[in-house]
Amino acid sequence: RVLVLLGAHAGLRAQECADLRWADVYLARRDLVVRHGKGGRQRVVALSASLRQALQTLARREDGNVFAYRTAASTWRHMQVLCTLAGVTAKGVHALRYAAGTRLYAETHDLEATARHLGHTKLVVRQRGFSK
């Protein structure tokens, strides 16, 4: 559940999920810190109420990591197993990240805030035109 919510609510990338440590999760503050995002950038991500609750119930590992797996590929494999158990088609963590951005924009109508939440450095709006 935590992995799904980190993608679908927090918008984390697969490697960001694998790298997450308990020292970077601030339940009282209701946020977490992504220390090594894409391009080595750091960002603070707000926790939804359901993600915060799921994190509170997750057992803490002795090594300080939130998950046992350490790579994006192992995160993807874990997601495949979860989807198989749930009886849904596995589309990966990035599909959840896309859903997080879509949901946040629908709630806020603030493209810049959505981009910041997802850790995007550039905001480029592309218009799709049709030519004859």
C-alpha positions as CSV (number, residue, x, y, z in Angstrom):
1,R,0.0,0.0,0.0
2,V,2.8,2.4,0.9
3,L,4.5,1.9,-2.5
4,V,1.3,2.5,-4.4
5,L,0.5,5.7,-2.4
6,L,4.1,7.0,-2.8
7,G,3.5,6.8,-6.5
8,A,-0.2,7.8,-6.7
9,H,-0.2,10.5,-4.1
10,A,3.4,11.7,-3.5
11,G,4.3,11.3,-7.2
12,L,7.7,9.7,-6.4
13,R,9.7,8.0,-9.2
14,A,10.6,4.3,-8.8
15,Q,14.2,5.0,-7.7
16,E,13.0,7.7,-5.3
17,C,10.8,5.1,-3.7
18,A,13.7,2.6,-3.5
19,D,16.0,5.3,-2.0
20,L,13.5,6.5,0.7
21,R,14.7,6.3,4.3
22,W,12.8,6.7,7.5
23,A,15.0,9.6,8.5
24,D,13.5,11.5,5.5
25,V,9.9,10.8,6.5
26,Y,8.3,13.5,8.8
27,L,4.9,12.2,9.9
28,A,4.3,15.0,12.3
29,R,5.2,17.6,9.6
30,R,3.2,15.6,7.1
31,D,5.9,15.6,4.5
32,L,9.0,13.7,3.3
33,V,12.2,14.7,1.7
34,V,13.4,13.2,-1.6
35,R,17.2,13.5,-1.1
36,H,18.3,12.3,-4.5
37,G,15.6,13.0,-7.1
38,K,16.2,13.1,-10.9
39,G,19.4,15.1,-11.6
40,G,20.5,14.8,-8.0
41,R,17.9,17.4,-6.9
42,Q,16.3,17.4,-3.5
43,R,12.6,18.3,-2.8
44,V,10.0,18.2,-0.1
45,V,6.8,16.4,-0.8
46,A,3.6,16.7,1.1
47,L,2.0,13.5,2.5
48,S,-1.7,12.8,1.9
49,A,-3.7,11.6,4.9
50,S,-3.9,8.1,3.5
51,L,-0.2,7.9,2.7
52,R,0.7,9.2,6.2
53,Q,-1.6,6.6,7.8
54,A,-0.1,3.8,5.7
55,L,3.4,4.9,6.6
56,Q,2.5,5.0,10.3
57,T,1.4,1.3,10.1
58,L,4.5,0.1,8.2
59,A,7.1,-1.8,10.2
60,R,10.4,0.0,10.4
61,R,13.4,-1.8,9.0
62,E,16.6,-2.0,11.0
63,D,18.7,-0.6,8.1
64,G,16.7,2.7,8.1
65,N,15.3,2.1,4.6
66,V,11.5,2.2,4.1
67,F,11.7,-0.7,1.6
68,A,14.0,-3.7,1.3
69,Y,14.6,-3.1,-2.4
70,R,17.2,-0.6,-3.6
71,T,16.8,-0.1,-7.4
72,A,14.1,1.1,-9.7
73,A,14.0,-2.3,-11.4
74,S,13.3,-4.1,-8.1
75,T,10.6,-1.5,-7.3
76,W,9.0,-2.2,-10.7
77,R,9.1,-6.0,-10.0
78,H,7.5,-5.4,-6.6
79,M,4.8,-3.3,-8.2
80,Q,4.2,-6.2,-10.7
81,V,3.7,-8.6,-7.9
82,L,1.3,-6.2,-6.1
83,C,-0.7,-5.7,-9.3
84,T,-0.9,-9.5,-9.9
85,L,-2.2,-10.0,-6.4
86,A,-4.8,-7.3,-6.9
87,G,-5.8,-8.6,-10.3
88,V,-5.0,-5.5,-12.2
89,T,-2.7,-4.8,-15.1
90,A,0.7,-3.6,-14.0
91,K,1.6,-0.2,-15.5
92,G,4.5,0.7,-13.2
93,V,5.2,3.4,-10.7
94,H,5.5,6.1,-13.4
95,A,1.8,5.6,-14.3
96,L,1.0,6.3,-10.6
97,R,3.2,9.4,-10.8
98,Y,1.3,10.6,-13.8
99,A,-2.0,10.0,-11.8
100,A,-0.6,12.0,-8.9
101,G,0.2,15.0,-11.2
102,T,-3.2,14.8,-12.8
103,R,-5.0,14.6,-9.5
104,L,-3.0,17.5,-8.0
105,Y,-3.6,19.7,-11.0
106,A,-7.3,18.9,-10.9
107,E,-7.5,19.9,-7.3
108,T,-5.4,23.1,-7.4
109,H,-5.4,24.3,-11.1
110,D,-1.9,25.4,-10.4
111,L,0.5,24.0,-12.9
112,E,3.6,25.4,-11.2
113,A,2.7,23.8,-7.8
114,T,2.1,20.5,-9.6
115,A,5.4,20.7,-11.4
116,R,7.2,21.5,-8.1
117,H,5.5,18.6,-6.3
118,L,6.7,16.2,-9.0
119,G,10.2,17.7,-9.0
120,H,10.1,19.1,-12.5
121,T,12.7,21.9,-13.1
122,K,11.1,23.3,-16.2
123,L,7.6,24.2,-16.9
124,V,7.0,23.8,-20.6
125,V,3.4,23.9,-21.9
126,R,3.1,22.3,-25.2
127,Q,0.1,23.0,-27.4
128,R,-1.1,20.4,-29.7
129,G,-2.2,21.8,-33.0
130,F,-3.7,20.1,-36.0
131,S,-2.6,20.9,-39.5
132,K,-4.3,20.0,-42.7
